[in-house]
Amino acid sequence: MKTPLVSGIQPTGRLHVGNYLGALKNFVDLQNLGRYDCRFVIVDLHALTEHITQKEQRRNILELAADFLAAGIDPKKSIFFQQSQVPAHAELTWVLSSLTPMGELNRMTQFKDKADRHGANVGLFTYPVLMAADILLYDSKVVPVGEDQLQHLELARTLARKFNERYGRTFVEPKPLLTEAPRVMNLLNPAKKMSKSDPNGCVFLDDEPNVVANKVRRAVTDSGSEIIFDPVGKPALANLLRIYAAVGSTTVKRLESRYRGVGYGTFKRELGDVLVEHLAPMRERKKKFMRDPAKLRRVLERGSKQANKIAGDKFADVRKKLGLSL
Ligand code: TYM
């Protein structure tokens, strides 16, 4: 039997290299291993916490669907769906809310960050409970995510345990699965995570080749001139080496020996070339998918139907365990 796996991405704008190397690329690799029952979800209910207009929301969902398919998610191998079309996600959220102490949510660093930037709404506060529901409905043993989601995943584990203790064995406690680049940093500030809130420090997957090359060329480097991997002493360079290793299908060690005695300028130019080469086919495929939105809708509709079957059965069991089914 294959191992159940679930992960999701918010449709809140363009994906960047952090999303790709921390999550999406790994989704594709895991899907193609053939060892996992993969479920990938566009978490559009999560995106509501950012007050996006109707037009933006619809466009963002289709764009993200195109990103997934362009990266290599294959709806024949994975269940690929839209969260809002599977009502059990919202229903289980309510059930899990009653098991969640306020204190657990108060501690969430992402809530604090976002509340500082956008102002707090209750959705933003309870968002990790919805994420727990996304995961627990599918008996997911593993959840591929970037490092910034670990705290949320810990809550999903806690809630699974609590529910099981109180109502009998129902949920699986999920484990995170990180990549070699679980926290890609801002190209202009290696102390900050790469995020779309700073477009200049961030390479978007659909940036034009000259834009990608320029962003990499302008990336900050550390003092000294040697290309060595030293995350503490040379955090900016360590970030570039991790990106290079991931998109160039090589290792940081091999890069160190290849660039011994070579300057930062050459290193960054070649990293730019490798990144452009890696992203270009995906950008072209995305354009093609965006020309056929009806197909994107069909793919998501079919996936959502499959997800509804699994999640609906799971939630029926939850209802029974809670004494709600008479
Ligand atoms: P989201 O949409 O913010 O990000 C999607 C994925 O990208 C990863 N990521 C990064 N990885 C490495 N370096 C970075 N700089 C970087 N920035 C983002 C994130 O860790 C994530 O894996 N709450 C989630 C979405 C979600 C989810 C789920 C994930 C909702 N339900 C269930 C897994 C399972 C989020 O907002 O990710």
Residues whose N, C-alpha, C, O or C-beta is under 5 A from the ligand:
A	BS01	TYM	V6 S7 G8 I9 Q10 G18 N19 G22 A23 V43 M131 D134 I135 P144 V145 G146 E147 D148 Q149 A181 P182 R183 V184 K193 M194
